[in-house]
């Protein structure tokens, strides 16, 4: 990848990077796009003065934030393939619990999702369905995208010749992190369902006792 990107003129490289990052956060195809590894690559290029580090970092942050807004608006306008896949996998009850939790903890959830590849694509749509306001979503994702961009650009910059090892580590870290997040979500929902069942059972038992006393 680094050889290909080195051959691109500076303005074209910025435009291609912006298009990739907007598509990654804004379109369903984004789950298959290598955004994090591409940002690491341009960080390494900035170290060798192929591109200015300030402009490339600004491009990454702005494009990722804009892409997130595109995803949010698409999620508000219609329930696309990602939303249908999510609800089909989780079920209506778990999906409702997920959306309620996202609405209550939007800042933390969206900031964490910005750092994980697949969730960067899914989270804006979930935020729209959860009722998170557009302004709130924009502020959170803009801040998170800036931190994410600066972190990966810095990693690519400092890695230098060893950037390929860093690229592999970052790309591989996304899947375990996603699995852990999914496991935590499943455990949380299971515990909530169990507690709700216990409360319902206790309520029914209390009603039965009241009926027995009246009789």
Secondary structure, 3 states (H helix, E strand, C coil): CHHHHHCCCHHHHHHHHHHHHHHHHHCHHHHHCCHHHHHHHHHHHHHCCCCCHHHHHHHHHHHHHHHHHHHHHHHHHCCCHHHHHHHHHHCHHHHHHHHHHHHHCHHHHHHHHCCCHHHHHHHHHHHHHHCCCHHHHHHHHHHHHHHHHHHHHHHHHHHHHHHHHHHHHHHHHHHHHHHHHHHHHHHHHHHHHHHHHHHHHHHHHHHHHHHHHHC
